[in-house]
Amino acid sequence: MLKLVELPAAQVRQAQATPGQPSATQAIAGTMRERCPHCHGPLQLVLRHQQVMRSHLHCGRCDRCFDALHADGRSALASTGLAPE
């Protein structure tokens, strides 16, 4: 079971996208089974690409960003697998 932790948009994106719309430079890999804990909208996996500083889950309804953590605190989305700082 993964724990979703909200991330500030400034922590994941160098350039702010239009609310509810991922930036055209974001590489969306698809809709995930996880739902937004705030509005219950579908979450999309956004991969690190150009203006995206880290991979994350994005809710298009409420424009929130999330990391998915394993029980031991490691990010399921980070390429290094290291615990968040």
HELIX and SHEET records of a PDB file:
HELIX    1   1 ALA A    9  VAL A   12  1                                   4    
SHEET    1   A 5 LYS A   3  LEU A   7  0                                        
SHEET    2   A 5 CYS A  65  LEU A  69 -1                                        
SHEET    3   A 5 HIS A  56  CYS A  59 -1                                        
SHEET    4   A 5 PRO A  42  LEU A  47 -1                                        
SHEET    5   A 5 ALA A  27  ARG A  35 -1                                        
END                                                                             
